[in-house]
Amino acid sequence: MLGGGVVGCELGQAFRRLGSEVVLVAQGPRPLPSMEAFAGERVAAALRAEGIDLRLDSSLDSVAPDGDTITLHVGDETITVDELLIATGRRPRTADVGVETVGLEPGKPLEVDDSGLVTGVGGQWLYAAGDVTGRAPLTHQGKYAARIVGAVIGARAAGGDVDTAPWGEHSSTADHVAVPQVVFTDPEVAAVGRTERQARDAGIDVRVVDLPIAVAGSSLQADGYDGAARIVVDEARGVLVGVTFVGQDTAELLHAATIAITGEVPLHRLWHAVPAYPTISEVWLRLPEAYRSGT
């Protein structure tokens, strides 16, 4: 397996559970490099615990067929495998759809504004949504962008008003600050918004709160539940700009975080969003408590 991103981790664990011996080669110091470090570290520990041979800070130098097997050269080591699965990223498929006829470069993402209008071609006639734009290559974000583009085209065709202001009806603002994603490994990683590093790089004064997911509901969710949560708070506005959960079934916690970030709900109001007892959502009680107490 080549690649330590989402697909590499998900499929590496899946093939291991199906009975394969798995070697996972990743260039970075941990899997899931675009996510919070603690998430990648927890997933790495889980992969190793399942018997996956995790090769971090490594690169695949060459590949050669050898009869019915494949020989990989990773640094000074030679590894023989039956199959090589490459999970090193994706490119928008614009190479053969004719974009060169309107002055765009084949094989490159179609640059769009927040209404989905392709820039660089002149006029309001070419729109794009989904992976082809390279903005947020996730199925749910593609559906979101398609909804925006459909509304924009309909409004403009009818001669109506188009609201492309941030968070307006015809603006895919969430692409920039509130993209949710779930990594379906065990443990799951569920995240939305900015990581701590991304927030600081954007010039936001943030405070980070880390907590284990150790609430009454987690003990009902699974025996010996082990999970972790992080919120990234914009101190100037008192709102969440990033949330990451790691643990079993944390995908079910994510939409609440997405709503809080998209709606810019102040922490002092989240304090009053009482989660039902006993559910794993009780972590939403503990996170505002920890923030208020300064822990």
Sine and cosine of phi, psi and omega as CSV:
sin_phi,cos_phi,sin_psi,cos_psi,sin_omega,cos_omega
0.00,0.00,0.82,-0.57,0.04,-1.00
-0.93,-0.37,0.89,-0.46,0.03,-1.00
0.84,-0.55,0.79,-0.61,-0.03,-1.00
-0.95,-0.31,0.38,0.92,0.05,-1.00
-1.00,0.09,-0.36,-0.93,-0.09,-1.00
-0.86,0.50,-0.80,0.60,-0.07,-1.00
-0.91,0.41,-0.66,0.76,0.02,-1.00
-0.86,0.50,-0.70,0.72,0.00,-1.00
-0.93,0.37,-0.71,0.70,-0.03,-1.00
-0.88,0.47,-0.77,0.64,-0.08,-1.00
-0.97,0.24,-0.52,0.86,0.08,-1.00
-0.87,0.50,-0.70,0.71,0.02,-1.00
-0.93,0.36,-0.62,0.79,0.00,-1.00
-0.89,0.45,-0.74,0.67,-0.01,-1.00
-0.91,0.41,-0.56,0.83,0.06,-1.00
-0.89,0.45,-0.67,0.75,-0.01,-1.00
-0.95,0.31,-0.34,0.94,0.09,-1.00
-1.00,0.08,-0.03,1.00,0.10,-1.00
0.95,-0.33,0.04,1.00,0.00,-1.00
-0.99,0.12,0.50,-0.87,0.23,-0.97
-0.99,0.13,0.81,-0.59,-0.13,-0.99
-0.86,-0.51,0.77,-0.64,0.20,-0.98
-0.93,-0.37,0.84,-0.55,-0.01,-1.00
-0.92,-0.40,0.88,-0.48,-0.04,-1.00
-0.97,-0.26,0.83,-0.55,-0.01,-1.00
-0.71,-0.70,0.61,-0.79,-0.07,-1.00
-0.96,0.28,-0.53,0.85,-0.11,-0.99
-1.00,0.08,0.04,-1.00,-0.01,-1.00
-0.97,0.23,-0.15,0.99,0.02,-1.00
-0.36,-0.93,0.34,-0.94,0.11,-0.99
-0.93,0.36,0.20,-0.98,0.05,-1.00
0.79,0.62,0.84,0.54,-0.12,-0.99
-0.90,0.43,-0.37,0.93,-0.02,-1.00
-1.00,0.09,-0.09,1.00,-0.05,-1.00
-0.97,-0.26,0.07,-1.00,0.02,-1.00
-0.83,0.55,0.61,-0.79,-0.08,-1.00
-0.85,0.53,-0.64,0.77,-0.06,-1.00
-0.90,0.43,-0.47,0.88,0.03,-1.00
-0.93,0.37,-0.74,0.67,0.03,-1.00
-0.89,0.46,-0.61,0.79,0.00,-1.00
-0.92,0.39,-0.64,0.77,0.02,-1.00
-0.93,0.36,-0.64,0.77,0.04,-1.00
-0.92,0.40,-0.65,0.76,0.03,-1.00
-0.86,0.51,-0.68,0.73,0.01,-1.00
-0.89,0.46,-0.63,0.78,0.01,-1.00
-0.92,0.38,-0.66,0.75,0.01,-1.00
-0.88,0.47,-0.70,0.71,0.02,-1.00
-0.90,0.44,-0.64,0.77,-0.02,-1.00
-0.88,0.47,-0.45,0.89,0.02,-1.00
-1.00,0.03,0.00,1.00,0.06,-1.00
0.99,-0.10,0.20,0.98,0.07,-1.00
-0.98,0.21,0.74,-0.67,0.04,-1.00
-0.99,0.13,0.99,-0.15,-0.12,-0.99
-1.00,-0.08,0.91,-0.42,-0.01,-1.00
-0.95,-0.30,0.99,-0.17,-0.02,-1.00
-0.99,-0.11,0.29,-0.96,-0.07,-1.00
0.78,0.62,0.63,0.77,-0.05,-1.00
-0.78,-0.62,0.38,-0.93,0.06,-1.00
-0.68,-0.73,0.48,-0.88,0.03,-1.00
-1.00,0.02,0.91,-0.40,-0.09,-1.00
-1.00,0.08,-0.58,0.82,0.01,-1.00
-0.35,-0.94,0.38,-0.93,0.01,-1.00
-0.71,-0.70,0.70,-0.72,0.02,-1.00
-0.55,-0.83,0.69,-0.72,0.08,-1.00
-0.93,0.36,0.56,-0.83,0.01,-1.00
-0.61,-0.79,0.99,0.14,-0.08,-1.00
0.92,0.39,-0.83,-0.56,0.01,-1.00
-1.00,0.04,0.04,1.00,-0.03,-1.00
-0.86,-0.51,0.02,-1.00,0.00,-1.00
-0.78,-0.62,0.72,-0.69,0.01,-1.00
-0.98,-0.21,0.82,-0.57,0.03,-1.00
-0.94,-0.35,0.65,-0.76,0.11,-0.99
-0.93,-0.37,0.93,-0.36,-0.01,-1.00
-0.89,-0.45,0.98,-0.20,-0.09,-1.00
0.89,0.45,-0.79,-0.61,0.00,-1.00
-1.00,0.01,0.07,1.00,-0.12,-0.99
-0.95,-0.31,0.58,-0.82,0.11,-0.99
-0.95,-0.31,0.79,-0.62,-0.02,-1.00
-0.84,-0.54,0.77,-0.64,0.04,-1.00
-0.97,-0.24,0.79,-0.61,-0.05,-1.00
-0.74,-0.68,0.30,-0.95,0.08,-1.00
-0.99,0.13,-0.63,0.78,-0.03,-1.00
-0.64,-0.77,0.51,-0.86,0.09,-1.00
-0.86,-0.51,0.87,-0.49,0.06,-1.00
-0.97,-0.23,0.85,-0.52,-0.02,-1.00
-0.98,-0.19,0.87,-0.50,-0.01,-1.00
-0.75,-0.66,0.95,0.33,-0.13,-0.99
-0.90,-0.43,0.29,0.96,0.06,-1.00
0.85,-0.53,0.03,-1.00,-0.05,-1.00
-0.72,-0.69,0.38,-0.92,0.12,-0.99
-0.81,-0.58,0.60,-0.80,0.07,-1.00
-0.88,0.48,0.66,-0.75,-0.05,-1.00
-1.00,0.02,0.97,0.23,0.02,-1.00
-0.91,-0.41,0.20,0.98,-0.10,-1.00
-0.95,0.32,-0.49,0.87,-0.14,-0.99
-0.75,-0.66,0.57,0.82,0.02,-1.00
-0.92,-0.38,0.13,0.99,0.11,-0.99
1.00,0.04,0.30,0.96,-0.04,-1.00
-0.91,0.42,-0.38,0.93,0.01,-1.00
-0.91,0.42,-0.37,0.93,-0.01,-1.00
-0.94,0.34,-0.27,0.96,0.03,-1.00
-0.89,-0.46,0.36,0.93,0.12,-0.99
1.00,0.08,0.23,0.97,0.03,-1.00
-0.98,-0.20,0.36,-0.93,-0.08,-1.00
-1.00,0.00,0.86,-0.51,0.03,-1.00
-0.87,0.50,0.60,-0.80,0.03,-1.00
1.00,0.04,-0.15,0.99,-0.01,-1.00
-0.98,-0.21,0.40,-0.91,0.10,-1.00
-0.88,0.48,0.49,-0.87,0.10,-1.00
-1.00,0.06,0.93,-0.38,-0.03,-1.00
-0.96,0.29,0.79,-0.61,-0.05,-1.00
-0.79,-0.62,0.39,-0.92,0.18,-0.98
-1.00,0.06,-0.07,-1.00,-0.11,-0.99
-0.95,0.32,-0.17,0.99,0.10,-0.99
-1.00,-0.01,-0.05,1.00,-0.04,-1.00
1.00,0.00,0.03,1.00,0.01,-1.00
-0.96,0.28,0.81,-0.58,0.01,-1.00
-0.95,0.32,0.78,-0.63,0.00,-1.00
-1.00,0.03,0.40,-0.91,0.08,-1.00
1.00,0.00,0.08,1.00,0.00,-1.00
-0.89,-0.46,-0.21,0.98,0.01,-1.00
0.99,0.17,0.69,-0.72,0.03,-1.00
0.99,0.17,0.03,-1.00,-0.03,-1.00
-0.89,-0.45,0.93,0.38,-0.07,-1.00
-0.74,-0.67,-0.34,0.94,-0.05,-1.00
-0.92,-0.40,0.87,-0.50,0.00,-1.00
-0.85,-0.53,0.40,-0.92,0.04,-1.00
-0.55,-0.83,0.52,-0.85,0.02,-1.00
-0.55,-0.84,0.52,-0.86,0.09,-1.00
1.00,-0.06,-0.38,-0.93,-0.12,-0.99
-0.85,0.53,-0.46,0.89,-0.07,-1.00
-0.88,0.47,-0.37,0.93,0.01,-1.00
-1.00,0.08,-0.31,0.95,-0.03,-1.00
0.95,0.30,0.12,0.99,-0.09,-1.00
-0.97,0.24,-0.80,0.61,-0.03,-1.00
-0.52,-0.86,0.99,0.13,-0.17,-0.99
-0.97,0.25,0.94,0.34,0.03,-1.00
-0.72,-0.69,0.57,-0.82,-0.07,-1.00
-0.83,0.56,-0.73,0.69,-0.06,-1.00
-0.93,0.38,-0.54,0.84,0.05,-1.00
-0.95,0.30,-0.54,0.84,0.08,-1.00
-0.89,0.45,-0.66,0.75,0.04,-1.00
-0.91,0.42,-0.63,0.78,0.04,-1.00
-0.88,0.48,-0.75,0.67,-0.01,-1.00
-0.90,0.44,-0.62,0.79,0.01,-1.00
-0.90,0.44,-0.61,0.80,0.03,-1.00
-0.90,0.44,-0.66,0.75,0.03,-1.00
-0.90,0.44,-0.75,0.66,-0.04,-1.00
-0.88,0.48,-0.68,0.73,0.03,-1.00
-0.87,0.50,-0.67,0.74,0.01,-1.00
-0.91,0.41,-0.63,0.77,0.00,-1.00
-0.90,0.43,-0.75,0.66,-0.02,-1.00
-0.87,0.49,-0.68,0.73,0.01,-1.00
-0.89,0.46,-0.69,0.72,-0.02,-1.00
-0.91,0.42,-0.70,0.72,-0.02,-1.00
-0.93,0.36,-0.61,0.79,0.02,-1.00
-0.90,0.43,-0.53,0.85,-0.01,-1.00
-1.00,0.05,-0.01,1.00,-0.02,-1.00
0.96,0.28,0.36,0.93,-0.01,-1.00
-1.00,0.01,0.01,-1.00,0.02,-1.00
-0.97,0.23,0.55,-0.84,0.05,-1.00
-0.86,-0.50,0.84,-0.54,-0.04,-1.00
-0.97,-0.24,0.99,-0.12,-0.01,-1.00
-0.97,-0.23,0.26,0.97,0.09,-1.00
-0.92,0.38,0.39,-0.92,0.03,-1.00
-0.77,0.64,0.76,-0.65,-0.03,-1.00
0.92,0.38,0.22,0.97,0.07,-1.00
-0.96,0.28,0.20,-0.98,-0.06,-1.00
-0.87,0.50,-0.47,0.88,-0.10,-0.99
-0.90,-0.43,0.55,0.83,-0.03,-1.00
-0.71,-0.70,0.84,-0.55,0.01,-1.00
-1.00,0.07,0.88,0.48,-0.06,-1.00
-0.89,0.46,-0.55,0.84,-0.05,-1.00
-0.86,0.51,-0.42,0.91,0.02,-1.00
-0.82,0.57,-0.46,0.89,-0.10,-0.99
-1.00,-0.04,-0.56,0.83,-0.21,-0.98
-0.73,-0.68,-0.10,0.99,-0.12,-0.99
-0.57,-0.82,0.75,0.66,0.02,-1.00
-1.00,0.04,0.89,-0.46,0.05,-1.00
-1.00,0.02,0.54,-0.84,0.02,-1.00
-0.50,-0.87,0.62,-0.78,0.08,-1.00
-0.86,-0.51,0.75,-0.66,0.14,-0.99
-0.99,-0.17,0.90,-0.44,-0.13,-0.99
-1.00,0.02,0.83,0.56,0.18,-0.98
-1.00,-0.09,-0.03,-1.00,0.14,-0.99
-0.82,-0.57,0.98,-0.22,0.21,0.98
-0.98,0.21,0.44,-0.90,0.12,-0.99
-0.94,0.33,0.48,-0.88,0.18,-0.98
-0.88,-0.48,0.82,-0.58,0.01,-1.00
-0.81,-0.59,0.84,-0.54,-0.09,-1.00
-0.60,-0.80,0.48,-0.88,0.07,-1.00
-0.52,-0.85,0.55,-0.84,0.04,-1.00
0.99,0.15,-0.47,-0.88,-0.10,-1.00
-1.00,-0.06,0.54,-0.84,0.23,-0.97
-0.97,0.25,0.17,-0.99,0.05,-1.00
-0.84,0.55,-0.73,0.68,-0.03,-1.00
-0.89,0.46,-0.70,0.72,0.00,-1.00
-0.88,0.48,-0.64,0.77,0.01,-1.00
-0.91,0.41,-0.70,0.72,0.01,-1.00
-0.91,0.40,-0.63,0.77,0.04,-1.00
-0.90,0.44,-0.45,0.89,0.03,-1.00
-0.99,0.12,0.04,1.00,0.04,-1.00
0.99,0.12,0.29,0.96,-0.01,-1.00
-1.00,0.00,0.73,-0.68,0.09,-1.00
-0.99,0.15,0.96,-0.29,-0.13,-0.99
-0.89,-0.46,0.41,-0.91,0.22,-0.98
-0.85,-0.53,0.67,-0.74,-0.06,-1.00
-0.95,-0.33,0.71,-0.71,0.08,-1.00
-0.86,-0.51,0.83,-0.56,0.04,-1.00
-0.91,-0.41,0.71,-0.70,0.02,-1.00
-0.60,-0.80,0.56,-0.83,0.23,-0.97
-0.95,0.32,0.51,-0.86,0.09,-1.00
-1.00,0.08,0.99,0.12,-0.04,-1.00
-0.79,-0.61,0.99,0.15,-0.03,-1.00
-0.79,-0.61,0.18,-0.98,-0.05,-1.00
-0.83,0.56,-0.67,0.74,-0.05,-1.00
-0.92,0.38,-0.46,0.89,-0.02,-1.00
-0.92,0.38,-0.51,0.86,0.02,-1.00
-0.94,0.35,-0.40,0.92,0.10,-1.00
-1.00,0.08,-0.45,0.90,0.00,-1.00
-0.91,0.42,-0.67,0.74,0.00,-1.00
-0.28,-0.96,0.55,-0.83,0.08,-1.00
-0.90,0.44,0.71,-0.71,0.03,-1.00
0.89,0.46,0.58,0.81,-0.07,-1.00
-0.82,0.57,0.73,-0.69,0.02,-1.00
-0.74,-0.68,0.92,-0.38,-0.01,-1.00
-0.53,-0.85,0.17,-0.99,-0.02,-1.00
-0.58,-0.81,0.50,-0.86,-0.01,-1.00
-0.72,-0.70,0.55,-0.84,0.10,-0.99
-0.67,-0.74,0.71,-0.70,0.20,-0.98
-0.89,-0.45,0.59,-0.81,0.06,-1.00
-0.91,-0.42,0.88,-0.47,-0.15,-0.99
-0.93,-0.37,0.78,-0.62,0.15,-0.99
-0.96,0.27,0.95,-0.30,-0.09,-1.00
-0.91,0.41,-0.55,0.83,-0.04,-1.00
-0.92,0.40,-0.60,0.80,-0.06,-1.00
-0.97,-0.26,-0.23,0.97,-0.01,-1.00
0.92,0.38,0.56,0.83,-0.01,-1.00
-0.80,-0.60,0.36,-0.93,0.07,-1.00
-0.97,0.26,0.66,-0.75,0.14,-0.99
-0.86,-0.52,-0.13,0.99,0.04,-1.00
-0.31,-0.95,0.60,-0.80,0.04,-1.00
-0.60,-0.80,0.69,-0.72,0.08,-1.00
-0.71,-0.71,0.74,-0.67,0.10,-1.00
-0.86,-0.51,0.61,-0.79,0.12,-0.99
-0.75,-0.66,0.79,-0.61,0.01,-1.00
0.45,-0.89,0.12,-0.99,-0.01,-1.00
-0.89,0.45,0.77,-0.64,0.09,-1.00
0.91,0.42,0.38,0.92,-0.01,-1.00
-0.94,0.34,-0.25,0.97,0.07,-1.00
-0.83,0.56,-0.52,0.86,-0.04,-1.00
-0.96,0.26,-0.17,0.98,0.07,-1.00
-1.00,-0.02,-0.23,0.97,-0.27,-0.96
-0.95,0.31,-0.59,0.80,-0.11,-0.99
-0.92,0.40,-0.53,0.85,0.07,-1.00
-0.87,0.49,-0.66,0.75,0.04,-1.00
-0.91,0.40,-0.64,0.77,0.02,-1.00
-0.88,0.47,-0.67,0.74,0.03,-1.00
-0.90,0.44,-0.68,0.73,-0.02,-1.00
-0.88,0.47,-0.65,0.76,-0.01,-1.00
-0.96,0.28,-0.73,0.68,-0.02,-1.00
-0.89,0.46,-0.66,0.75,-0.01,-1.00
-0.99,0.12,-0.06,1.00,-0.02,-1.00
0.77,0.64,0.75,0.66,-0.02,-1.00
-0.96,0.28,0.85,-0.53,-0.01,-1.00
-0.89,0.46,0.52,-0.85,0.01,-1.00
-0.86,0.50,-0.54,0.84,-0.02,-1.00
-0.94,0.35,-0.35,0.94,0.11,-0.99
-1.00,0.05,-0.57,0.82,0.08,-1.00
-0.88,0.48,-0.45,0.89,0.08,-1.00
-0.82,0.57,-0.50,0.86,-0.05,-1.00
-1.00,-0.09,0.02,1.00,0.06,-1.00
-1.00,0.07,1.00,-0.05,-0.17,-0.99
-0.99,0.10,0.87,-0.49,0.04,-1.00
-0.98,0.18,0.53,-0.85,-0.01,-1.00
-0.94,0.35,0.57,-0.82,0.05,-1.00
-0.97,-0.24,0.64,-0.76,-0.14,0.99
-0.98,-0.19,0.95,-0.32,0.04,-1.00
-0.75,-0.66,0.31,-0.95,0.03,-1.00
-0.92,0.40,-0.33,0.94,0.04,-1.00
-0.91,0.42,-0.16,0.99,0.08,-1.00
-0.86,0.50,-0.27,0.96,0.09,-1.00
-0.86,0.51,-0.44,0.90,0.04,-1.00
-0.95,0.32,-0.26,0.97,0.15,-0.99
-0.99,0.16,-0.65,0.76,-0.08,-1.00
-0.96,0.30,-0.57,0.82,-0.06,-1.00
-0.90,0.43,-0.76,0.64,0.08,-1.00
-0.89,0.46,-0.57,0.82,0.07,-1.00
-0.86,0.51,-0.74,0.68,-0.01,-1.00
-0.90,0.44,-0.62,0.78,0.03,-1.00
-0.90,0.44,-0.71,0.71,-0.02,-1.00
-0.91,0.41,-0.56,0.83,-0.04,-1.00
-0.99,0.14,-0.19,0.98,0.02,-1.00
0.99,0.12,0.21,0.98,-0.01,-1.00
-1.00,0.03,0.00,0.00,0.00,0.00
